[in-house]
Amino acid sequence: MSALMEWFKSRNEENAMNLTLVHTQKVLECTVEFDKGLSFLLEEKNIDLALKVFFRVDELEHQADGIRRNILNMLSQAELPSKIRENLINLVKRIDDIANAANACSRSLISMNHKDFMSLGENIHSNILNISKISVEAVKKVNLMVNGLLKGEEAKIQELGEEVNILEHQCDEKHYAINRSLVSNNNVINPFSAIVIHNCISTMEAISDNAEDVADYIIMLTVAKKT
């Protein structure tokens, strides 16, 4: 059992455990809500409803930030080994990066030229939706990994981590396919819109990248030497 797991077990720090779980769940809500908004936009072609959902993502990300600050404040006051404190701070930051990516993409989708975005074509839209849905699955598995970390379920963590890596690779492949389609797209859109759209898609792919970063870090924690 890792040093971090042992600390949770020996100190019975329910506040730390509960806040970490609540934070991870809130981050998952951000990605689920983002995916919902994207579906409204690209599948139902309902821009107004999609925008309402994207604004909701911003609210959820703000709530996640508040939970993160509470955790950091609690850690600053808790009596615990410096390495444990550092591990928890790094874990919370990495988890929060997932919500940051989802919210950054939502903001891009709120402000961009929707006419240009909607003109990209069904193939590109399909791959964008696939990235979003795969990213949600990756974050769900990260949520399970955080639960496993706090419960000491090391074998389960390893298995989930491998699954997150596979999902992240699938997003990479979809992102690559989108880029190939974009450069061969015959639709003429203004250069600024093209930049915004490209950055938005790259940020969307970062959701799964950040999920993989959390998964890799959790796996590292499970094999870290006791302090």
Buried (B, 14 or more C-beta within 10 A) or exposed (E): EBBBBBBBBEBEBEEBBEBBBBBBBBBBBBBBBBBBBBBBBBEEEBBEBBBEBBBBBBEBBEBBBEBBEBBBEBBEEBEBEEBBBEBBBBBBBBBBBBBBBBBBBBBBBBEBBBEBBEBBEEEBBBBBBBBBBBBBBBBBBBBBBBBBBBBBBBEBBBBBBEBBBEBBEBBBEBBEBBBEBBEEBEEEBEEEBBEBBEBBBBBBBBBBBBBBBBBBBBBEBBEBEEB
